[in-house]
Amino acid sequence: MKKRPLGATGYQISEIGFGAWGIGGEMWRGVDDAEGRKALREAIDQGITFFDTALAYGAGHSERVISETLKNEIRAGKATVATKIPPMNRQWPAQASYKLSDVFPARYIAASTEQSLKNLRMDALHVQQLHVWNDVWLSDPQWEASYQQIVRLKQEGKVLHWGISINDHAPETALKVLEDPIFETAQVIYNIYDRSPEKALFALAKKKPLGIIVRVPFDEGALTGQITAQTVFPAGDWRAQYFAGDRKAEAERRAKDLSQVLNDQVETLPELALRFCLSSSEVSTVIPGMRRPAHVRQNALTATKGSLTPAMLAKLKPHAWDKNWY
């Protein structure tokens, strides 16, 4: 597993990271904790060193599963863990109309950080992220108090590095806040369909430098080719809403169109999707959701094949898809 720098944090992390939303056990169905723990152990065996979770993933369950499974690796410095503070109003994505006092008041930032420290059994969080953001809050009267709390947690050694998890499909909503030196990482949706980070965020990443954590490389499964008009999700699985109405049929049609670019150098859509993300030098790590050991092995193997050729990247440009199903 190759490693890349996470911005200026000093961390050298695996270019494939472990997206741990799925092992929260609440919104993703069909996999139990035992399988999730096996996936985490397989990740370590495959050389994965970066694990991204959040306090909101199963009300801390994802954090606790990571702590229980990887406690030795975390203590030994062999696993870097990033987590997130959920918006207090539990609304994703963040709307410009929300008051900061309803999303990230100072006391709430501190309390959430303390809870994540407890769940992860860590003395200091490697990376703590705000789980949503909108730059309009920089002019909110409450921002100064919240910002000072963020600074204080770093000074106290409870948070080593801060980052922003950017609103779905909207990297422009966090460009101003990311200019601040205290925010060293940005987590963003980036895939064959959504290339919006290439406009301004990647330029900022080069200039700063900023650690870019790419989420949703498979567009919640639409870029794997496994979503069809007949797909039925387990009861309670959030994807039933994401792919509501005629969206499954649309995803199937676009995946079939995209499969026409496959050749003997890139054989499957999941491989194409993951290698596309890894082809950008601005990207520090890509964090596909991985709930089963087989997912981990497949993604790790794909990473060994490296970047896509310029010719293949050119073929992907017409497949950009401006949508927001969230």
BELNORDA-V576689 format. One line per field, one symbol per residue. ss: DSSP state (H for helix, E for strand, - for the rest). psi: psi as a letter, one per 30 degrees, with the letter a starting at -180 (. if undefined). burial: b if it has 16 or more other C-alpha atoms within 10 Angstrom, else e. Layout:
BEGIN
ss = ???
psi = ???
burial = ???
END
This chain:
BEGIN
ss = --EEE------EEE-E-EE--HHH--------HHHHHHHHHHHHH----EEE--------HHHHHHHHHHHHHHH----EEEEEE--------------HHH---HHHHHHHHHHHHHHH----E-EEEE----HHHHH---HHHHHHHHHHHHH---E--EEEE-----HHHH--HHH---EEEEEEE------HHH--HHHHHHHH--EEEEE---HHHHHH--------------HHHH----HHHHHHHHHHHHHHH-------HHHHHHHHHH----EEEE--E---HHHHHHHHHHH------HHHHHHHHHH-------
psi = klllkibgffkjlkfkljjgeegfgefklfkleeeeeeeeeeeeeggkfkkkalffjhhfeeeeeeeeegeeeeefgfkkkkakjlkefhkklkkffkkeffeileeeeeeeeeeeeeefhkfkkekkkkfllkffffgkffeeeeeeeeeeeeefgfkekklkjkkkgifffgeeeffkffjflkkkkkaeejgeffdeeeeeeeeelkkjjklhfghgffgfgfklffkkllkfkffeeehlbgeeeeeeeeeeeefffkaffjfleeeeeefeeffkffkelkikkjfkeeeeeeeeeefffallleeeeeffefgkjjljf.
burial = eebbbbbebeebbbbbbbbbbbbbbbebbeeeeeebbbbbbbbbebbbbbbbbbbbbbebbbbbbbbeebeeebeeebbbbbbbbbbeeeeebbeeeebbbebbbbebbbebbbebbebbbbebbbbbbbbbbbebbeeeebbeebbebbeebbeeebbebbbbbbbbbbbbbbbebbeeeebbbbbbbbbbbbbbbeeebbebbeebbbbbbbbbbbbebbbbbebbeeeebeeebebeeebeeebbbbbbebbeebbeeeeeebebbbbbbbbbbbeeebbbbbbbbbbbbebbbebbebbeeebbeeebeeeeeeeeeeeeee
END
